[in-house]
Amino acid sequence: MTLYSRTVADAEPYVPGEQPKGIRIKLNQNESPYPPCPGVKAVLETINYEDFRLYPDTGAYELRAAIAETLGVSHDMIFAGGGSDEILSFAFMAFFNGGDRVYYPDITYGYYRVLAKLFGLEPREIPLDAGFRINVDDYLNADGHIVFANPNAPTGIALTAGEIEPLLAANPDRLFISDEAYVHFSDGKGCESLLNKYKNLLIVRTYSKSYAMAGMRIGYALGDPKLINILDRVKDSFNPYNFDRVSLAAGIAAVRGTDYLRDISERTAKTRNETREALRRQDFEVFPSETNFLFIRKRGIGGDFLYRQLNSAGILVRHFNKPRISEFIRVSMGTPEEMGEFVKAIGGIAR
Ligand SMILES: *Cc1c(COP(=O)(O)O)cnc(C)c1O
């Protein structure tokens, strides 16, 4: 006997972006610079604290129905969870067995490795190609499950549904999880068009980035009703009341704010494109991002140096001290004014 389980002995917990005080411009966690939609404020004002004595809706039924209605799919194709991270955890528990292989890119969202370790899976990290793109051909014969972010993070590069389709078609018994945290800054649809044709596709999305609600912990999954039912079995075995009353109400209001979502996503994409051009004029290498962040470098200048110099100027960005990407920094999109300041500051640092 030991005081802790074998499960935690091998875990490699996720290291989130820092949240220090005294930073003037925070561009390190891909949060939105805009507030959530006005409907969220309105609904919060109607919440009666006395209702907190009652348990919340265990099935998050109304939230799921509101999401389904907005997307135009049937309600049994939607699962809801406390952010995509919780949904990814449930999915790993629901669909993968210890010892299974799980394939994902060498450069992608770090949480897939964390989950693979936690659940005793065999991580298989497939290198991005020389242009830092996911090459779907590399996954066609994978003898295990597949998960990646699309658009990918931290590169920001997206694949089309057409590019992803061969991966689903190659093996119907193999699950592909499409983590679409940034889909609203791209075409807004991701792999949705493939759902009716493929039962081995699970799409995971979050309110944290485009809905400007990272502080509320809301996400949803989209997939065949059989997959959704299995996610419910896991949820009801692990954390049956995974939503509180406030998140449920706010989540319904936010998903109904479709015009607002489009507006702030478009504004963010415009800021991103303008910032990208300004950085290219300063000889930075900038990937063609379809997200709310840019992944950039200036050859010969360390990413750690850029990170530290920006930090001294009160601007916080993300640096990953990892092979292949240690020269890069990832910069979340703030307001146009903040990005103007960022461009000026980095211009002074990386001359
Ligand atoms: C931010 C992010 C998440 C986590 O989102 P939460 O809903 O806040 O847990 C998941 N996947 C990717 C690719 C992300 O960038």
The ligand as a MOL file (V3000), in Angstrom:
LIG
                    3D

  0  0  0     0  0            999 V3000
M  V30 BEGIN CTAB
M  V30 COUNTS 15 15 0 0 0
M  V30 BEGIN ATOM
M  V30 1 C -8.3500 26.3810 -24.4530 0
M  V30 2 C -8.3820 25.0510 -25.0660 0
M  V30 3 C -9.1020 23.9990 -24.4770 0
M  V30 4 C -9.6880 24.0900 -23.0940 0
M  V30 5 O -10.8260 24.7520 -23.0280 0
M  V30 6 P -11.6720 24.7980 -21.6910 0
M  V30 7 O -13.0440 24.7080 -22.2140 0
M  V30 8 O -11.3770 26.1290 -21.0730 0
M  V30 9 O -11.3300 23.6490 -20.8140 0
M  V30 10 C -9.1820 22.7910 -25.1330 0
M  V30 11 N -8.5490 22.6020 -26.3010 0
M  V30 12 C -7.8260 23.5640 -26.8810 0
M  V30 13 C -7.1390 23.2910 -28.1710 0
M  V30 14 C -7.7180 24.8060 -26.2840 0
M  V30 15 O -6.9670 25.7520 -26.8360 0
M  V30 END ATOM
M  V30 BEGIN BOND
M  V30 1 1 1 2
M  V30 2 1 2 3
M  V30 3 2 2 14
M  V30 4 1 3 4
M  V30 5 2 3 10
M  V30 6 1 4 5
M  V30 7 1 5 6
M  V30 8 2 6 7
M  V30 9 1 6 8
M  V30 10 1 6 9
M  V30 11 1 10 11
M  V30 12 2 11 12
M  V30 13 1 12 13
M  V30 14 1 12 14
M  V30 15 1 14 15
M  V30 END BOND
M  V30 END CTAB
M  END
